[in-house]
């Protein structure tokens, strides 16, 4: 699983995104879960990762989260990059 924070609400990051990992049916996950620290709520992102994977990396710029690399269901390394915009 990879985690990253995006967006600003006053002096703190508003959203925390959690993507990929292990534990879904079929093993690796393709879901992206979003925690809104202002509202205190959890939701699934409008999009999933394009490839189910684990051991991926994450980074952010403003309201854009980037999820890259990792291992697919066959434990092959992947160079797939997904971009997720979260915000108002």
Residue, then its C-alpha position, 0 to 999 in steps of 0.5 A: x500500500x502507498x499513502x500520500x497527502x494532498x490538498x490544503x485546508x488552512x495550514x494542513x493537508x486535507x486529504x490522505x490517499x491510500x492505494x494498492x496493497x494486499x488483501x483484496x480478492x485475488x490478492x493485490x488491490x486496485x482501489x484508492x481510498x480517500x480520508x478527508x481530514x476536515x469532514x472526518x470521512x472516508x470514501x473510495x476515489x472516483x477511479x481505481x489504479x490502472x493495475x492492481x499492485x503492491x509495493x508501489x510508491x506515492x508522491x503529491x504536488x498540490x491536489x495531484x497524487x501520483x502512484x507509481x511502480x510496484x509489483x503486479x499479481x504475478x510479482x512482476x515489477x511494473x512501471x505503470x504510473x497513475x495520476x489522481x486529482x482530489x480536491x474542490 
